[in-house]
């Protein structure tokens, strides 16, 4: 009996390793369509009508998402955690009015910074067509990571740590 359990456990682990490799390859291929220019954004107006100036000489994670996106719902919880330690700007794409987004954030217990990209102009500027998409810029404004689809909390922490080096 133990041998069967050990065999199934090995197969399950191998399956998850193969799926992780496949997901990363797929994310890499999809991210090649993104705008690879330096970060050319200095400030934005957030939901609360406050201006947010992007930090200089510090890395930043930019998170494109939508209230209508089921994968974004899972990803947003991890973004919330990362935003407590690192600079994060989230961009809610085609997610309704400021009030609708604020209600969504409240219902999900989220408090990260949000720019309302109601007409998708920011997403178009960065060539975002798949959600969620995460782009990490280093302290000099150079894109160093981009991920399409769900990224684990460990992956986010590791990428942001790397960006600080």
DSSP file (Angstrom, degrees, kcal/mol; ACC not computed):
  #  RESIDUE AA STRUCTURE BP1 BP2  ACC     N-H-->O    O-->H-N    N-H-->O    O-->H-N    TCO  KAPPA ALPHA  PHI   PSI    X-CA   Y-CA   Z-CA
    1    1 A X     >        0   0    0      0, 0.0     4,-2.1     0, 0.0     5,-0.2   0.000 360.0 360.0 360.0 -44.5    0.0    0.0    0.0
    2    2 A X  H  >  +     0   0    0      1,-0.2     4,-2.7     2,-0.2     5,-0.2   0.867 360.0  55.9 -62.5 -35.5    2.8    2.4    0.9
    3    3 A X  H  > S+     0   0    0      2,-0.2     4,-2.4     1,-0.2    -1,-0.2   0.896 107.1  49.1 -64.4 -39.1    4.5    1.7   -2.4
    4    4 A X  H  > S+     0   0    0      2,-0.2     4,-2.6     1,-0.2     5,-0.2   0.921 111.9  48.2 -65.3 -43.6    1.4    2.6   -4.3
    5    5 A X  H  X S+     0   0    0     -4,-2.1     4,-2.5     1,-0.2    -2,-0.2   0.921 112.4  48.8 -62.6 -44.1    1.0    5.9   -2.4
    6    6 A X  H  X S+     0   0    0     -4,-2.7     4,-2.3     2,-0.2    -1,-0.2   0.902 111.2  50.6 -62.2 -41.2    4.7    6.7   -3.0
    7    7 A X  H  X S+     0   0    0     -4,-2.4     4,-2.3     2,-0.2    -2,-0.2   0.937 112.7  45.2 -62.6 -47.2    4.3    5.9   -6.7
    8    8 A X  H  X S+     0   0    0     -4,-2.6     4,-2.5     1,-0.2    -2,-0.2   0.871 111.3  53.5 -65.3 -36.8    1.3    8.2   -7.0
    9    9 A X  H  X S+     0   0    0     -4,-2.5     4,-2.5    -5,-0.2    -1,-0.2   0.920 109.5  48.2 -63.7 -43.1    3.0   10.9   -5.0
   10   10 A X  H  X S+     0   0    0     -4,-2.3     4,-2.6     2,-0.2    -2,-0.2   0.916 112.5  48.6 -62.6 -43.4    6.0   10.8   -7.4
   11   11 A X  H  X S+     0   0    0     -4,-2.3     4,-2.4     2,-0.2    -2,-0.2   0.895 111.6  49.8 -64.2 -39.5    3.7   11.0  -10.4
   12   12 A X  H  X S+     0   0    0     -4,-2.5     4,-2.3     2,-0.2    -2,-0.2   0.916 111.7  47.7 -65.3 -43.8    1.8   13.9   -8.9
   13   13 A X  H  X S+     0   0    0     -4,-2.5     4,-2.2     2,-0.2    -2,-0.2   0.926 112.3  49.5 -62.4 -45.2    5.0   15.8   -8.2
   14   14 A X  H  X S+     0   0    0     -4,-2.6     4,-2.5     1,-0.2    -2,-0.2   0.900 109.2  53.1 -60.8 -41.6    6.3   15.1  -11.7
   15   15 A X  H  X S+     0   0    0     -4,-2.4     4,-2.6     1,-0.2    -1,-0.2   0.932 110.1  47.0 -58.9 -47.4    3.0   16.3  -13.1
   16   16 A X  H  X S+     0   0    0     -4,-2.3     4,-2.2     2,-0.2    -1,-0.2   0.861 111.4  51.5 -66.1 -35.5    3.2   19.6  -11.2
   17   17 A X  H  X S+     0   0    0     -4,-2.2     4,-2.3     2,-0.2    -1,-0.2   0.939 112.3  45.7 -64.5 -46.4    6.8   20.1  -12.3
   18   18 A X  H  X S+     0   0    0     -4,-2.5     4,-2.5     1,-0.2    -2,-0.2   0.912 113.4  49.4 -64.1 -42.6    5.9   19.6  -15.9
   19   19 A X  H  X S+     0   0    0     -4,-2.6     4,-2.7     2,-0.2    -1,-0.2   0.880 110.2  51.5 -64.7 -37.7    2.9   21.8  -15.7
   20   20 A X  H  X S+     0   0    0     -4,-2.2     4,-2.3     2,-0.2    -2,-0.2   0.920 110.9  47.5 -64.8 -43.5    5.0   24.6  -14.0
   21   21 A X  H  X S+     0   0    0     -4,-2.3     4,-2.3     2,-0.2    -2,-0.2   0.936 113.7  48.0 -62.1 -46.3    7.6   24.4  -16.8
   22   22 A X  H  X S+     0   0    0     -4,-2.5     4,-2.6     1,-0.2    -2,-0.2   0.916 111.1  50.5 -60.7 -44.7    4.9   24.5  -19.5
   23   23 A X  H  X S+     0   0    0     -4,-2.7     4,-2.5     1,-0.2    -1,-0.2   0.890 111.1  49.0 -62.7 -39.8    3.1   27.4  -17.8
   24   24 A X  H  X S+     0   0    0     -4,-2.3     4,-2.4     2,-0.2    -1,-0.2   0.893 111.3  48.9 -68.2 -39.1    6.4   29.4  -17.6
   25   25 A X  H  X S+     0   0    0     -4,-2.3     4,-2.4     2,-0.2    -2,-0.2   0.925 112.8  48.4 -64.0 -44.0    7.2   28.7  -21.2
   26   26 A X  H  X S+     0   0    0     -4,-2.6     4,-2.3     2,-0.2    -2,-0.2   0.914 111.7  49.2 -62.0 -44.0    3.7   29.8  -22.2
   27   27 A X  H  X S+     0   0    0     -4,-2.5     4,-2.3     1,-0.2    -1,-0.2   0.906 110.4  51.4 -62.0 -42.2    4.0   33.0  -20.1
   28   28 A X  H  X S+     0   0    0     -4,-2.4     4,-0.7     2,-0.2    -2,-0.2   0.922 110.8  47.9 -61.5 -44.7    7.3   33.7  -21.7
   29   29 A X  H >< S+     0   0    0     -4,-2.4     3,-0.6     1,-0.2     4,-0.2   0.906 114.0  46.4 -64.2 -41.8    5.9   33.4  -25.2
   30   30 A X  H >< S+     0   0    0     -4,-2.3     3,-1.4     1,-0.2    -1,-0.2   0.856 106.4  58.9 -69.0 -34.6    2.9   35.6  -24.5
   31   31 A X  H >< S+     0   0    0     -4,-2.3     3,-1.6     1,-0.3    -1,-0.2   0.672  85.6  78.5 -71.9 -14.7    5.0   38.2  -22.8
   32   32 A X  T << S+     0   0    0     -4,-0.7    -1,-0.3    -3,-0.6    -2,-0.2   0.708  86.4  61.7 -66.7 -17.4    7.1   38.8  -26.0
   33   33 A X  T <  S+     0   0    0     -3,-1.4    -1,-0.3    -4,-0.2    -2,-0.2   0.574  83.8 105.5 -82.2  -9.4    4.2   40.8  -27.4
   34   34 A X  S <  S-     0   0    0     -3,-1.6     2,-0.6    -4,-0.2    93,-0.2  -0.285  87.1 -94.9 -73.2 157.2    4.5   43.4  -24.6
   35   35 A X        -     0   0    0     91,-1.8    -1,-0.1     1,-0.1    -2,-0.1  -0.614  36.2-166.6 -70.6 116.1    5.9   46.9  -25.1
   36   36 A X        +     0   0    0     -2,-0.6   107,-0.3    -4,-0.1    -1,-0.1   0.237  43.3 123.1 -94.0  13.2    9.6   46.5  -24.0
   37   37 A X  S    S-     0   0    0      1,-0.1   106,-0.2   105,-0.1     3,-0.1  -0.210  73.9 -85.2 -68.1 164.0   10.3   50.2  -23.8
   38   38 A X        -     0   0    0      1,-0.1     2,-0.5   104,-0.1   104,-0.2  -0.292  61.4 -80.7 -61.7 156.2   11.6   51.8  -20.6
   39   39 A X        -     0   0    0    102,-3.1     2,-0.4     1,-0.1    -1,-0.1  -0.487  49.6-177.7 -63.9 114.5    9.0   52.9  -18.2
   40   40 A X        +     0   0    0     -2,-0.5     2,-0.3    -3,-0.1    -1,-0.1  -0.546  45.5 101.7-115.6  63.4    7.7   56.2  -19.5
   41   41 A X        +     0   0    0     -2,-0.4     3,-0.1     1,-0.1    -2,-0.0  -0.961  35.5 172.0-148.3 122.4    5.2   57.0  -16.8
   42   42 A X        -     0   0    0      1,-0.4    12,-2.5    -2,-0.3     2,-0.3   0.808  65.8  -2.5-105.9 -37.5    5.9   59.5  -14.1
   43   43 A X  E     -A   53   0A   0     10,-0.3    -1,-0.4     2,-0.0     2,-0.3  -0.996  53.4-169.8-154.3 156.2    2.5   59.9  -12.3
   44   44 A X  E     -A   52   0A   0      8,-2.1     8,-3.4    -2,-0.3     2,-0.6  -0.937  29.2-113.8-139.3 161.3   -1.1   58.8  -12.4
   45   45 A X  E     -A   51   0A   0     -2,-0.3    71,-0.4     6,-0.2     6,-0.2  -0.896  36.2-147.1 -99.8 121.9   -4.3   59.8  -10.7
   46   46 A X    >   -     0   0    0      4,-3.1     3,-2.0    -2,-0.6    69,-0.2  -0.168  32.0 -89.7 -81.5 176.0   -5.6   57.0   -8.5
   47   47 A X  T 3  S+     0   0    0     67,-1.8    68,-0.1     1,-0.3    -1,-0.1   0.846 126.7  55.8 -54.2 -38.1   -9.2   56.1   -7.7
   48   48 A X  T 3  S-     0   0    0     66,-0.2    -1,-0.3     2,-0.1     3,-0.1   0.246 119.7-109.7 -83.3  15.6   -9.3   58.4   -4.7
   49   49 A X  S <  S+     0   0    0     -3,-2.0     2,-0.3     1,-0.3    -2,-0.1   0.604  76.9 134.7  64.7  14.5   -8.3   61.3   -7.0
   50   50 A X        -     0   0    0      1,-0.0    -4,-3.1    -5,-0.0     2,-0.4  -0.705  58.2-120.2 -89.0 146.2   -4.8   61.5   -5.4
   51   51 A X  E     -A   45   0A   0     -2,-0.3     2,-0.5    -6,-0.2    -6,-0.2  -0.706  22.3-158.1 -85.3 134.2   -1.8   61.8   -7.6
   52   52 A X  E     -A   44   0A   0     -8,-3.4    -8,-2.1    -2,-0.4     2,-0.6  -0.964   2.4-157.1-114.8 118.8    0.7   58.9   -7.3
   53   53 A X  E     -A   43   0A   0     -2,-0.5   -10,-0.3   -10,-0.2     2,-0.1  -0.837  24.7-120.0 -94.4 124.3    4.2   59.7   -8.5
   54   54 A X        -     0   0    0    -12,-2.5     6,-0.1    -2,-0.6     2,-0.0  -0.399  36.4-106.3 -64.2 136.3    6.2   56.6   -9.5
   55   55 A X        -     0   0    0      4,-0.1     3,-0.5    -2,-0.1     2,-0.3  -0.320  27.0-136.9 -67.6 143.2    9.3   56.3   -7.3
   56   56 A X  S    S+     0   0    0      1,-0.2    84,-0.1    -3,-0.1     3,-0.1  -0.761  84.6  15.5 -95.9 147.5   12.6   57.0   -8.8
   57   57 A X  S    S+     0   0    0     82,-1.1     2,-0.3    -2,-0.3    82,-0.2   0.740 109.4  93.9  62.3  26.0   15.6   54.7   -8.1
   58   58 A X  S    S-     0   0    0     -3,-0.5    -1,-0.2    81,-0.4    83,-0.1  -0.994  78.1-111.3-141.4 144.8   13.3   52.0   -6.8
   59   59 A X        -     0   0    0     -2,-0.3    28,-0.5   101,-0.1     2,-0.3  -0.344  32.2-161.9 -70.5 157.9   11.7   49.0   -8.6
   60   60 A X  E     -B  137   0B   0     77,-1.9    77,-2.7    78,-0.1     2,-0.5  -0.999  14.0-143.3-142.8 142.8    8.0   48.9   -9.2
   61   61 A X  E     -Bc 136  88B   0     26,-2.5    28,-2.6    -2,-0.3     2,-0.5  -0.915  14.5-160.3-102.7 126.1    5.5   46.2  -10.0
   62   62 A X  E     -Bc 135  89B   0     73,-3.3    73,-2.7    -2,-0.5     2,-0.6  -0.949   7.2-163.8-111.1 124.9    2.7   47.2  -12.4
   63   63 A X  E     -Bc 134  90B   0     26,-2.3    28,-3.6    -2,-0.5     2,-0.5  -0.928   5.6-162.5-117.0 112.5   -0.3   44.9  -12.3
   64   64 A X  E     +Bc 133  91B   0     69,-3.1    69,-1.9    -2,-0.6    68,-0.7  -0.838  32.5 140.4 -94.9 125.8   -2.9   44.9  -15.1
   65   65 A X  E     - c   0  92B   0     26,-2.3    28,-3.4    -2,-0.5     2,-0.3  -0.892  36.7-138.1-152.7 176.8   -6.1   43.3  -14.1
   66   66 A X    >   -     0   0    0     -2,-0.3     3,-1.4    26,-0.2     6,-0.1  -0.996  22.6-130.5-147.0 148.5   -9.9   43.5  -14.3
   67   67 A X  T 3  S+     0   0    0     -2,-0.3    28,-0.1     1,-0.3    -1,-0.1   0.737 112.2  57.4 -66.4 -21.3  -12.8   43.0  -11.9
   68   68 A X  T 3  S+     0   0    0     26,-0.1     2,-0.6     4,-0.0    -1,-0.3   0.449  86.1  96.2 -86.2  -4.0  -14.3   40.8  -14.5
   69   69 A X    <>  -     0   0    0     -3,-1.4     4,-1.3     1,-0.1    -3,-0.2  -0.804  57.4-161.9 -97.9 115.0  -11.3   38.4  -14.6
   70   70 A X  H  > S+     0   0    0     -2,-0.6     4,-1.0     1,-0.2    -1,-0.1   0.867  93.5  50.5 -65.2 -35.7  -11.5   35.3  -12.4
   71   71 A X  H  > S+     0   0    0      1,-0.2     4,-2.5     2,-0.2     3,-0.3   0.880 105.7  57.4 -68.1 -36.3   -7.8   34.6  -12.4
   72   72 A X  H  > S+     0   0    0      1,-0.2     4,-2.9     2,-0.2    -1,-0.2   0.839  97.8  61.9 -61.5 -32.8   -7.2   38.3  -11.4
   73   73 A X  H  X S+     0   0    0     -4,-1.3     4,-0.7     2,-0.2    -1,-0.2   0.911 109.9  39.8 -60.7 -42.3   -9.3   37.6   -8.3
   74   74 A X  H >X S+     0   0    0     -4,-1.0     4,-0.8    -3,-0.3     3,-0.7   0.920 116.6  50.0 -70.7 -44.1   -6.9   35.0   -7.1
   75   75 A X  H >X S+     0   0    0     -4,-2.5     4,-2.2     1,-0.2     3,-0.5   0.847  99.9  65.3 -64.6 -35.1   -3.8   37.0   -8.2
   76   76 A X  H 3X S+     0   0    0     -4,-2.9     4,-2.5     1,-0.2    -1,-0.2   0.821  94.5  58.6 -61.4 -32.5   -5.0   40.2   -6.5
   77   77 A X  H <X S+     0   0    0     -4,-0.7     4,-1.5    -3,-0.7    -1,-0.2   0.904 109.6  44.2 -63.2 -40.0   -4.7   38.6   -3.0
   78   78 A X  H <X S+     0   0    0     -4,-0.8     4,-2.4    -3,-0.5    -2,-0.2   0.876 111.3  53.3 -71.3 -37.9   -1.0   38.0   -3.7
   79   79 A X  H  X S+     0   0    0     -4,-2.2     4,-2.5     1,-0.2    -2,-0.2   0.899 105.3  55.6 -62.5 -40.1   -0.5   41.5   -5.1
   80   80 A X  H  X S+     0   0    0     -4,-2.5     4,-0.6     2,-0.2    -1,-0.2   0.925 109.0  46.8 -57.0 -46.1   -2.1   42.9   -1.9
   81   81 A X  H >< S+     0   0    0     -4,-1.5     3,-1.1     1,-0.2     4,-0.4   0.933 113.6  47.0 -62.7 -47.3    0.5   41.0    0.2
   82   82 A X  H >X S+     0   0    0     -4,-2.4     4,-2.6     1,-0.2     3,-1.6   0.844 103.1  64.3 -64.2 -34.1    3.4   42.1   -2.0
   83   83 A X  H 3< S+     0   0    0     -4,-2.5    -1,-0.2     1,-0.3     5,-0.2   0.674  90.4  66.6 -67.3 -15.7    2.2   45.7   -2.0
   84   84 A X  T << S+     0   0    0     -3,-1.1    -1,-0.3    -4,-0.6    -2,-0.2   0.750 117.5  22.9 -73.7 -22.9    2.8   45.9    1.7
   85   85 A X  T <4 S+     0   0    0     -3,-1.6     2,-0.3    -4,-0.4    -2,-0.2   0.705 124.2  40.7-113.4 -31.0    6.6   45.6    1.2
   86   86 A X  S  < S-     0   0    0     -4,-2.6     2,-0.4   -25,-0.0    -1,-0.1  -0.758  89.7 -88.3-122.7 164.1    7.2   46.8   -2.4
   87   87 A X        +     0   0    0    -28,-0.5   -26,-2.5    -2,-0.3     2,-0.4  -0.597  50.7 175.6 -72.7 124.2    6.0   49.6   -4.8
   88   88 A X  E     -c   61   0B   0     -2,-0.4     2,-0.5   -28,-0.2    25,-0.4  -0.998  18.9-174.7-134.0 134.3    3.0   48.4   -6.7
   89   89 A X  E     -c   62   0B   0    -28,-2.6   -26,-2.3    -2,-0.4     2,-0.4  -0.987  14.3-160.8-123.9 119.9    0.7   50.2   -9.1
   90   90 A X  E     -cd  63 114B   0     23,-1.9    25,-2.6    -2,-0.5     2,-0.6  -0.801   4.0-155.3-101.8 145.6   -2.3   48.3  -10.2
   91   91 A X  E     -cd  64 115B   0    -28,-3.6   -26,-2.3    -2,-0.4     2,-0.7  -0.941   5.6-153.2-123.4 107.8   -4.2   49.2  -13.4
   92   92 A X  E     -cd  65 116B   0     23,-2.1    25,-2.6    -2,-0.6     2,-0.5  -0.720  17.0-153.2 -83.9 114.0   -7.9   48.1  -13.5
   93   93 A X  E     - d   0 117B   0    -28,-3.4    25,-0.2    -2,-0.7   -26,-0.2  -0.775  65.4 -20.4 -98.6 127.3   -8.8   47.7  -17.1
   94   94 A X  S    S+     0   0    0     23,-2.0    -1,-0.2    -2,-0.5    24,-0.1   0.882  91.0 136.4  46.3  49.6  -12.4   48.1  -18.3
   95   95 A X        -     0   0    0     -3,-0.4     2,-0.2     1,-0.4    -1,-0.1   0.212  62.6-107.0-111.9  13.2  -13.6   47.5  -14.8
   96   96 A X        -     0   0    0     22,-0.2    -1,-0.4     4,-0.1    -2,-0.1  -0.560  61.2 -17.7 100.0-162.8  -16.3   50.2  -14.5
   97   97 A X     >  -     0   0    0     -2,-0.2     4,-2.3    -3,-0.1     5,-0.2  -0.214  66.7-102.6 -76.8 168.9  -16.4   53.5  -12.7
   98   98 A X  H  > S+     0   0    0      1,-0.2     4,-2.7     2,-0.2     5,-0.2   0.903 124.0  51.9 -57.0 -42.0  -14.2   54.5   -9.8
   99   99 A X  H  > S+     0   0    0      2,-0.2     4,-2.3     1,-0.2    -1,-0.2   0.910 108.6  50.0 -63.9 -42.6  -17.1   53.8   -7.4
  100  100 A X  H  > S+     0   0    0      2,-0.2     4,-2.0     1,-0.2    -1,-0.2   0.904 113.0  46.5 -63.2 -41.1  -17.6   50.3   -8.8
  101  101 A X  H  X S+     0   0    0     -4,-2.3     4,-2.9     2,-0.2    -2,-0.2   0.916 110.9  52.1 -67.8 -42.2  -13.9   49.5   -8.5
  102  102 A X  H  X S+     0   0    0     -4,-2.7     4,-2.3     1,-0.2    -2,-0.2   0.898 109.8  49.6 -60.2 -40.3  -13.8   50.8   -5.0
  103  103 A X  H  X S+     0   0    0     -4,-2.3     4,-2.4     2,-0.2    -1,-0.2   0.904 111.2  49.6 -64.2 -41.4  -16.8   48.6   -4.0
  104  104 A X  H  X S+     0   0    0     -4,-2.0     4,-1.6     2,-0.2    -2,-0.2   0.940 110.8  49.3 -61.9 -47.5  -15.0   45.6   -5.6
  105  105 A X  H  <>S+     0   0    0     -4,-2.9     5,-2.7     1,-0.2     4,-0.5   0.908 111.9  49.0 -58.8 -43.0  -11.8   46.3   -3.7
  106  106 A X  H ><5S+     0   0    0     -4,-2.3     3,-1.0     1,-0.2    -1,-0.2   0.915 109.4  51.3 -63.9 -43.4  -13.7   46.7   -0.4
  107  107 A X  H 3<5S+     0   0    0     -4,-2.4    -1,-0.2     1,-0.2    -2,-0.2   0.785 115.4  42.8 -65.4 -26.6  -15.6   43.4   -1.0
  108  108 A X  T 3<5S-     0   0    0     -4,-1.6    -1,-0.2    -5,-0.2    -2,-0.2   0.394 111.4-120.2 -98.4   1.1  -12.3   41.6   -1.7
  109  109 A X  T < 5 +     0   0    0     -3,-1.0     2,-0.4    -4,-0.5    -3,-0.2   0.929  61.6 149.5  58.9  48.5  -10.5   43.3    1.3
  110  110 A X      < +     0   0    0     -5,-2.7    -1,-0.2    -6,-0.1    -2,-0.1  -0.886  25.8 170.8-114.3 143.4   -7.9   44.9   -1.1
  111  111 A X        +     0   0    0     -2,-0.4     3,-0.1     2,-0.1    -1,-0.1   0.262  32.0 128.1-136.0  12.2   -6.1   48.2   -0.5
  112  112 A X  S    S-     0   0    0      1,-0.1     2,-0.1    -7,-0.1   -23,-0.1  -0.248  71.6 -81.7 -69.5 163.4   -3.4   48.4   -3.1
  113  113 A X        -     0   0    0    -25,-0.4   -23,-1.9   -30,-0.1     2,-0.4  -0.386  50.8-164.9 -66.2 137.6   -3.1   51.5   -5.4
  114  114 A X  E     -d   90   0B   0    -25,-0.2   -67,-1.8    -3,-0.1     2,-0.5  -0.988  17.5-166.1-133.8 129.3   -5.4   51.5   -8.3
  115  115 A X  E     -d   91   0B   0    -25,-2.6   -23,-2.1    -2,-0.4     2,-0.9  -0.949  27.1-131.4-104.0 129.5   -5.5   53.5  -11.5
  116  116 A X  E     -d   92   0B   0     -2,-0.5     2,-1.1   -71,-0.4     3,-0.2  -0.734  21.1-174.5 -86.9 107.0   -8.8   53.2  -13.4
  117  117 A X  E >   +d   93   0B   0    -25,-2.6   -23,-2.0    -2,-0.9     3,-1.6  -0.540  17.3 165.2 -95.6  65.3   -8.0   52.4  -17.0
  118  118 A X  T 3  S+     0   0    0     -2,-1.1    -1,-0.2     1,-0.3   -22,-0.2   0.793  74.3  34.7 -57.3 -35.2  -11.7   52.6  -18.0
  119  119 A X  T 3  S-     0   0    0     -3,-0.2    -1,-0.3   -25,-0.1   -26,-0.1   0.243 109.4-115.4-108.9  12.5  -11.1   52.9  -21.7
  120  120 A X  S <> S+     0   0    0     -3,-1.6     4,-2.1   -28,-0.2     5,-0.2   0.655  72.1 134.3  68.7  18.7   -8.1   50.6  -21.9
  121  121 A X  H  > S+     0   0    0      2,-0.2     4,-2.0     1,-0.2     5,-0.1   0.901  73.8  45.6 -67.9 -40.1   -5.7   53.4  -23.0
  122  122 A X  H  > S+     0   0    0      2,-0.2     4,-1.8     1,-0.2    -1,-0.2   0.910 112.2  51.6 -68.9 -41.3   -2.9   52.4  -20.6
  123  123 A X  H  4>S+     0   0    0      1,-0.2     5,-3.3     2,-0.2     4,-0.4   0.901 110.6  49.1 -61.1 -40.3   -3.3   48.7  -21.4
  124  124 A X  H ><5S+     0   0    0     -4,-2.1     3,-0.9     3,-0.2    -1,-0.2   0.893 106.1  56.6 -65.9 -39.2   -3.0   49.6  -25.1
  125  125 A X  H 3<5S+     0   0    0     -4,-2.0    -1,-0.2     1,-0.3    -2,-0.2   0.885 115.2  37.5 -58.9 -38.9    0.1   51.7  -24.4
  126  126 A X  T 3<5S-     0   0    0     -4,-1.8   -91,-1.8    -5,-0.1    -1,-0.3   0.410 113.8-119.6 -92.1   1.0    1.8   48.6  -22.8
  127  127 A X  T < 5 +     0   0    0     -3,-0.9     2,-0.5    -4,-0.4    -3,-0.2   0.896  51.6 167.9  60.6  44.4    0.2   46.2  -25.4
  128  128 A X      < +     0   0    0     -5,-3.3    -1,-0.2     1,-0.1     3,-0.1  -0.777  16.3 148.3 -91.0 126.9   -1.6   44.3  -22.8
  129  129 A X        +     0   0    0     -2,-0.5     2,-0.4     1,-0.2    -1,-0.1   0.427  58.1  62.7-132.8  -7.6   -4.3   41.9  -24.1
  130  130 A X  S    S-     0   0    0   -100,-0.1     2,-0.4    19,-0.0    -1,-0.2  -0.964  83.6-107.1-124.5 139.7   -4.2   39.0  -21.6
  131  131 A X  S    S+     0   0    0     -2,-0.4   -60,-0.2     1,-0.1   -66,-0.1  -0.940  89.2  28.7-126.4 144.2   -5.1   39.4  -17.9
  132  132 A X  S    S+     0   0    0    -68,-0.7    17,-3.4    -2,-0.4     2,-0.4   0.608  74.3 170.8 -75.6 154.9   -3.6   39.4  -15.4
  133  133 A X  E     -BE  64 148B   0    -69,-1.9   -69,-3.1    15,-0.2     2,-0.4  -1.000  12.9-164.8-128.8 134.3   -0.3   40.7  -16.6
  134  134 A X  E     -BE  63 147B   0     13,-2.9    13,-2.9    -2,-0.4     2,-0.4  -0.974   4.7-174.9-120.7 129.6    2.5   41.8  -14.3
  135  135 A X  E     -BE  62 146B   0    -73,-2.7   -73,-3.3    -2,-0.4     2,-0.5  -0.991   7.5-160.2-123.7 131.2    5.5   43.9  -15.4
  136  136 A X  E     -BE  61 145B   0      9,-2.9     8,-3.0    -2,-0.4     9,-1.6  -0.949   4.9-165.3-115.1 127.6    8.4   44.6  -13.1
  137  137 A X  E     -BE  60 143B   0    -77,-2.7   -77,-1.9    -2,-0.5     6,-0.2  -0.875  16.0-130.0-109.7 141.9   10.7   47.5  -13.7
  138  138 A X    >   -     0   0    0      4,-2.7     3,-2.0    -2,-0.4   -80,-0.2  -0.128  42.2 -83.2 -79.3-176.3   14.0   48.0  -12.0
  139  139 A X  T 3  S+     0   0    0     24,-0.6   -82,-1.1     1,-0.3   -81,-0.4   0.686 130.3  53.8 -64.6 -18.5   15.2   51.2  -10.3
  140  140 A X  T 3  S-     0   0    0    -83,-0.1    -1,-0.3     2,-0.1     3,-0.1   0.379 120.9-104.9 -96.3   3.2   16.3   52.6  -13.6
  141  141 A X  S <  S+     0   0    0     -3,-2.0  -102,-3.1     1,-0.3     2,-0.4   0.623  74.4 140.1  84.6  13.4   12.9   52.1  -15.3
  142  142 A X        -     0   0    0   -104,-0.2    -4,-2.7     1,-0.0     2,-0.4  -0.752  57.8-117.2 -91.5 135.4   14.0   49.0  -17.3
  143  143 A X  E     +E  137   0B   0     -2,-0.4    -6,-0.3  -107,-0.3     3,-0.1  -0.551  41.1 164.9 -68.5 126.2   11.6   46.1  -17.7
  144  144 A X  E     +     0   0B   0     -8,-3.0     2,-0.3     1,-0.4    -7,-0.2   0.636  61.6  21.6-117.1 -22.5   13.2   43.1  -16.1
  145  145 A X  E     +E  136   0B   0     -9,-1.6    -9,-2.9     2,-0.0    -1,-0.4  -0.998  54.1 177.8-143.3 145.1   10.3   40.7  -15.7
  146  146 A X  E     -E  135   0B   0     -2,-0.3     2,-0.4   -11,-0.2   -11,-0.2  -0.965   7.6-174.8-144.9 134.7    6.9   40.3  -17.3
  147  147 A X  E     -E  134   0B   0    -13,-2.9   -13,-2.9    -2,-0.3     2,-0.5  -0.988  10.8-157.5-131.4 137.8    4.4   37.6  -16.5
  148  148 A X  E     +E  133   0B   0     -2,-0.4   -15,-0.2   -15,-0.2     2,-0.2  -0.959  65.7   6.3-114.4 129.7    1.1   36.8  -18.2
  149  149 A X  S    S-     0   0    0    -17,-3.4   -17,-0.3    -2,-0.5     2,-0.1  -0.480 113.7 -12.0  93.1-170.2   -1.5   34.8  -16.2
  150  150 A X        -     0   0    0     -2,-0.2     2,-0.4   -19,-0.1    -2,-0.1  -0.406  57.6-169.4 -70.9 137.0   -1.2   33.7  -12.6
  151  151 A X        -     0   0    0     -2,-0.1   -73,-0.1    -4,-0.1    -2,-0.1  -0.994  25.3-116.3-124.4 133.2    2.1   34.1  -10.7
  152  152 A X     >  -     0   0    0     -2,-0.4     4,-2.3     1,-0.1     5,-0.2  -0.193  22.1-115.3 -66.1 159.0    2.6   32.6   -7.3
  153  153 A X  H  > S+     0   0    0      1,-0.2     4,-2.7     2,-0.2     5,-0.2   0.889 119.5  53.5 -60.4 -39.5    3.3   34.7   -4.3
  154  154 A X  H  > S+     0   0    0      1,-0.2     4,-2.6     2,-0.2    -1,-0.2   0.919 108.2  49.9 -62.0 -43.1    6.8   33.1   -4.1
  155  155 A X  H  > S+     0   0    0      2,-0.2     4,-2.3     1,-0.2    -2,-0.2   0.887 111.3  48.9 -62.4 -39.8    7.4   34.1   -7.7
  156  156 A X  H  X S+     0   0    0     -4,-2.3     4,-2.5     2,-0.2     5,-0.2   0.940 112.6  46.9 -65.1 -47.5    6.3   37.6   -7.0
  157  157 A X  H  X S+     0   0    0     -4,-2.7     4,-2.7     1,-0.2     5,-0.2   0.924 113.4  49.5 -59.7 -45.1    8.5   38.0   -3.9
  158  158 A X  H  X S+     0   0    0     -4,-2.6     4,-2.4    -5,-0.2    -1,-0.2   0.915 112.1  47.0 -63.1 -44.1   11.5   36.5   -5.7
  159  159 A X  H  X S+     0   0    0     -4,-2.3     4,-2.0     2,-0.2    -1,-0.2   0.906 114.1  47.0 -65.1 -41.7   11.2   38.8   -8.7
  160  160 A X  H  X S+     0   0    0     -4,-2.5     4,-1.0     2,-0.2    -2,-0.2   0.889 111.6  51.0 -69.0 -37.7   10.8   41.9   -6.6
  161  161 A X  H >X S+     0   0    0     -4,-2.7     3,-0.8    -5,-0.2     4,-0.6   0.939 110.8  49.3 -61.0 -45.7   13.7   40.9   -4.4
  162  162 A X  H >< S+     0   0    0     -4,-2.4     3,-1.2     1,-0.3    -2,-0.2   0.876 105.7  57.8 -60.8 -38.2   15.8   40.4   -7.6
  163  163 A X  H 3< S+     0   0    0     -4,-2.0   -24,-0.6     1,-0.3    -1,-0.3   0.755 100.4  57.8 -66.0 -24.0   14.7   43.8   -8.9
  164  164 A X  H <<        0   0    0     -4,-1.0    -1,-0.3    -3,-0.8    -2,-0.2   0.648 360.0 360.0 -80.9 -13.9   16.1   45.5   -5.7
  165  165 A X    <<        0   0    0     -3,-1.2    -1,-0.2    -4,-0.6    -2,-0.1   0.495 360.0 360.0 -72.6 360.0   19.6   44.1   -6.4
